[in-house]
Amino acid sequence: MNKVLSAFVFNLLVWLAVTWTFDPVSLAIGAVLAAAIAFALRNVELEEVPLLLMPHRLLWALLYIPVLFLYVVRANLDVAWRVLHPALPIRPGIVKARTTLKSPGARVLLANSITLTPGTLSVDVVDDTFYVHRIHVPEDDPDGDMERSMGRFESYLRRIFE
């Protein structure tokens, strides 16, 4: 019960920080949502949260944000070029790539980072293998190309989670 109460208070504080209003209707909506989320997630264990509060891990997490943003912008430009190109140079397909990340949180963030990057979509993760749909799969060594792309994210995620 203590965990649910803590989650409720945290969720309500986030609501107040985001809305920045103390109007009774808004507070009531925030309280209902905070309680629903706290109750829904009461059985979720977050073993990695204490690790993420270490200062050096927080620093790496803050450094990861602009790196992810840079690759998202680059991928946006690549997709825009492919869409605007008269010959539409795409060769879609699903590739597989192995990861060396062991932490479940790191793997989830890697899968989400891949999906956030335009032109790619994490389809499945089986053990240490990611299956990723790409808008353009290079003919020579498609799996290796994906592993190199994932490696850019993995080095940061390893420092954050492992």
Secondary structure per residue as TSV (DSSP state, phi and psi in degrees):
chain	resnum	aa	ss	phi	psi
A	1	M	-	360.0	-34.9
A	2	N	H	-60.9	-37.8
A	3	K	H	-65.0	-41.8
A	4	V	H	-65.9	-42.4
A	5	L	H	-63.9	-42.5
A	6	S	H	-62.0	-43.6
A	7	A	H	-64.7	-39.2
A	8	F	H	-60.5	-48.7
A	9	V	H	-61.8	-45.0
A	10	F	H	-60.8	-47.3
A	11	N	H	-61.6	-40.1
A	12	L	H	-66.7	-39.2
A	13	L	H	-64.5	-39.5
A	14	V	H	-63.0	-43.1
A	15	W	H	-57.8	-46.9
A	16	L	H	-64.9	-37.9
A	17	A	H	-67.7	-36.5
A	18	V	H	-76.9	-44.8
A	19	T	H	-84.6	-31.5
A	20	W	-	50.4	44.5
A	21	T	-	-137.4	145.1
A	22	F	-	-117.2	23.7
A	23	D	-	-64.7	136.7
A	24	P	H	-56.6	-37.1
A	25	V	H	-66.8	-44.7
A	26	S	H	-63.8	-40.8
A	27	L	H	-63.0	-39.9
A	28	A	H	-65.5	-43.8
A	29	I	H	-62.4	-44.2
A	30	G	H	-62.1	-41.0
A	31	A	H	-66.1	-41.6
A	32	V	H	-64.5	-46.3
A	33	L	H	-64.0	-43.2
A	34	A	H	-61.0	-42.2
A	35	A	H	-67.0	-41.5
A	36	A	H	-64.2	-43.2
A	37	I	H	-67.0	-44.9
A	38	A	H	-60.2	-42.3
A	39	F	H	-68.2	-42.2
A	40	A	H	-65.0	-33.0
A	41	L	T	-101.6	18.9
A	42	R	T	-63.0	-26.2
A	43	N	T	-98.3	1.6
A	44	V	-	-81.5	127.0
A	45	E	-	-98.0	130.4
A	46	L	-	-116.5	78.9
A	47	E	T	-68.0	-27.4
A	48	E	T	-86.2	-7.7
A	49	V	H	-60.0	-47.4
A	50	P	H	-59.4	-35.1
A	51	L	H	-63.6	-37.2
A	52	L	H	-72.7	-12.4
A	53	L	T	-87.5	-1.8
A	54	M	S	-72.5	136.7
A	55	P	H	-56.7	-41.5
A	56	H	H	-68.5	-32.3
A	57	R	H	-71.3	-38.4
A	58	L	H	-62.8	-39.0
A	59	L	H	-61.7	-46.1
A	60	W	H	-64.2	-35.4
A	61	A	H	-65.5	-40.1
A	62	L	H	-67.4	-34.2
A	63	L	H	-71.5	-28.8
A	64	Y	H	-67.4	-33.5
A	65	I	H	-58.9	-51.8
A	66	P	H	-67.4	-30.2
A	67	V	H	-64.8	-47.5
A	68	L	H	-60.2	-44.0
A	69	F	H	-58.9	-42.9
A	70	L	H	-59.9	-46.4
A	71	Y	H	-70.2	-30.9
A	72	V	H	-67.0	-42.9
A	73	V	H	-63.5	-45.9
A	74	R	H	-59.4	-42.9
A	75	A	H	-67.4	-36.7
A	76	N	H	-60.0	-44.6
A	77	L	H	-64.6	-39.2
A	78	D	H	-64.0	-45.2
A	79	V	H	-65.6	-41.7
A	80	A	H	-61.3	-41.9
A	81	W	H	-61.6	-43.6
A	82	R	H	-64.5	-38.5
A	83	V	H	-69.7	-39.7
A	84	L	H	-84.0	-14.6
A	85	H	S	-69.7	135.1
A	86	P	T	-59.8	-35.0
A	87	A	T	-87.1	-4.5
A	88	L	-	45.5	71.1
A	89	P	-	-75.1	81.1
A	90	I	-	-124.3	150.7
A	91	R	B	-145.3	76.7
A	92	P	-	-68.1	153.7
A	93	G	E	178.6	171.5
A	94	I	E	-108.3	128.5
A	95	V	E	-117.2	160.5
A	96	K	E	-118.8	146.3
A	97	A	E	-146.3	140.3
A	98	R	E	-91.0	148.3
A	99	T	-	-117.6	153.3
A	100	T	-	-102.0	0.0
A	101	L	-	-70.0	135.7
A	102	K	-	-104.2	-29.6
A	103	S	-	-71.6	132.3
A	104	P	H	-60.3	-38.6
A	105	G	H	-63.2	-40.6
A	106	A	H	-66.0	-39.3
A	107	R	H	-66.7	-39.8
A	108	V	H	-64.6	-44.3
A	109	L	H	-66.3	-34.5
A	110	L	H	-64.6	-45.7
A	111	A	H	-61.8	-41.3
A	112	N	H	-68.0	-37.7
A	113	S	H	-64.6	-39.8
A	114	I	H	-63.4	-44.8
A	115	T	H	-68.4	-33.3
A	116	L	H	-68.9	-23.4
A	117	T	S	-79.9	117.8
A	118	P	T	-56.1	141.3
A	119	G	T	92.6	-4.6
A	120	T	E	-134.1	152.1
A	121	L	E	-149.2	122.6
A	122	S	E	-71.0	119.0
A	123	V	E	-94.3	-43.3
A	124	D	E	-158.7	154.8
A	125	V	E	-130.4	120.6
A	126	V	E	-124.6	113.4
A	127	D	T	54.8	-114.7
A	128	D	T	-104.8	18.1
A	129	T	E	-113.4	126.3
A	130	F	E	-99.3	137.7
A	131	Y	E	-109.2	120.3
A	132	V	E	-126.1	129.5
A	133	H	E	-86.7	130.1
A	134	R	E	-122.3	147.6
A	135	I	S	-70.8	-29.2
A	136	H	B	-141.8	115.9
A	137	V	-	-102.5	118.8
A	138	P	-	-64.5	146.7
A	139	E	S	-70.0	-37.7
A	140	D	S	-93.2	118.0
A	141	D	-	55.7	60.8
A	142	P	H	-63.5	-38.2
A	143	D	H	-69.1	-40.2
A	144	G	H	-64.6	-37.1
A	145	D	H	-63.2	-40.8
A	146	M	H	-67.3	-39.8
A	147	E	H	-63.2	-38.0
A	148	R	H	-65.9	-39.8
A	149	S	H	-64.1	-42.6
A	150	M	H	-67.5	-32.7
A	151	G	H	-59.6	-30.1
A	152	R	H	-61.9	-38.0
A	153	F	H	-82.2	-38.0
A	154	E	H	-59.1	-38.5
A	155	S	H	-62.1	-38.1
A	156	Y	H	-72.5	-44.9
A	157	L	H	-64.5	-33.3
A	158	R	H	-63.7	-41.8
A	159	R	H	-70.1	-27.9
A	160	I	H	-79.7	-45.0
A	161	F	H	-104.9	-22.8
A	162	E	-	-118.3	360.0
